[in-house]
């Protein structure tokens, strides 16, 4: 069974340029090997952003008098990645795939009364292994001003995602919406959680051992007034019950270990994603630095890179020789 998948990430102003370039395929080269640039022509926009994300936010602020104090650490945009698995899209075909992403877009526009105008961009990528939608929006909340009593719109990411279970609510609501619109999917799992097949689950949980105890070691009821026989059966029942408890205890311990490993795996995947994003931002920053320095000193960009590479190699060799 396939899953209805929706994931969120929050972005500050300084991160929007890299996000824009990736989603709109503005980069020349990509470290992601899943991207087939020959298929990028198949990518399409449900909502096109005709300027940079940062500039689009500034326009929205001005046109809608958006409140909220924006500082360096403020999350000003959110990106939802919406997808399922490759087999699901292959089975439903191109027309239904487009309907799936359009339905997802409609869900986000109405979720928490956001409003379509606060969606900056909705780009479907068809040039990777699995089709997916990158939907970028401004986390605007609608509330009453304490002083005037009038409704105001405010950029407030922490308020939009208020509560520890806000992402769980997002997944619950998305699953219901997508199901109500005719897509046969299961609710998405928590981030990074891997689905366990029935065979593996049975091995993990001592299923066969418990089944054996239930089927072959049952205590048969007796109809008697003999107290000694009743006491004997009672002892057998206690013994039988303890066996089942032991098997269930083993199952519970195994499940706890799996949950712990899955949580660790989830955290590692998340950290890896964050490191990839940071690596991308650093590469972009370094590339811009080379470009500005080359202009400043009227120096070829490639020549400057070669000089720096040679210096780094020389420095590394010195460190290696010193460490011998």
Phi, psi and omega in degrees: 000140180269162186243148172275110189251129175218127183229145181240145171221143181256148185227142173268171184302320185292343182264354188288329182298314179295321179296316179299314181297320181292310184295322183268005179055050180269348181280157178275316181236150180229137178283339179287111184288346180286343182282121176256101186298337178292337180263000182298339178295340180278347177296148179212162181253131169278324170223121184271134173261116186270008176214184178290158180299318182296317179293323179296322178294318179299320179295316179297319179301315183290314185289331186245009180050049183293130179271176178114131181278118182259114175238183185302324185268003182283132172279113186256350180213153176235147176237122174262129172255120186241129184198191168213215176254167185302318183297323180300312182291326177295323182287322184274340177084174188296315184296314180288331175298316177297321179293324179300312182289325176294321177296319178297320178299315180297322179299312183295320181299328183262345185293128183054031178056035184303305184099133184299330184295339180269005170274118182282317187203145174221100187244125177266124177262119177250004185260015175241180185303317181237129177302142179204157181251127171261110180245116183252128180221162176267124183285085183261132174249147181251121185213168179269135177290131183297328184275314186263337183080001179272154179285136176234155173255132187224134173282112184207089183299317182295330178280325179296318178258047184286133177101145182296333183259021184297321180287327176295319177297321177301311180296319178300311183292321179295315180301315180297316182296315183290326178290318179298338180264016168092013179260121185276086182228160172265162178295137180297147178281169174299154186308124175084354181284135182259135179289135180257129180288163186300317182300313180295319180299319179297319180296320184291320190264013180060030184305313184295323179295317179295318179299320179297315180298319181292322186277324191250343185242027181291145176270118183282136180291148177236150180249097184205157174255003181288114184298324181295321179290321178296318178295321179296317179294325178298319178297319179296321178297319179296317180297317179297317179297320179295324177297314179297319178300319180298314180296318180293325178297318177297319180297314182297318178298317180296318180295320178299318179297319180296315180299321179296315180295320180294320178295319177297318179296319178300314181297319180294319179297317180296315179298321179296318178298317180295321178294322178297317179297316181296320178298318179297316180296321180294319179299317179296319180296315180297318180298319178293323179298314177302318182296315182292318180295319180297323178290317182300318183257011180052054186236143177297136181299315180294321178296319179297319179297318180296320178298315179295316178301316180296320179296316180297317178298317179297318180295318180295321179296321179297317180296320181295316180295323180292327182280349181292000000 
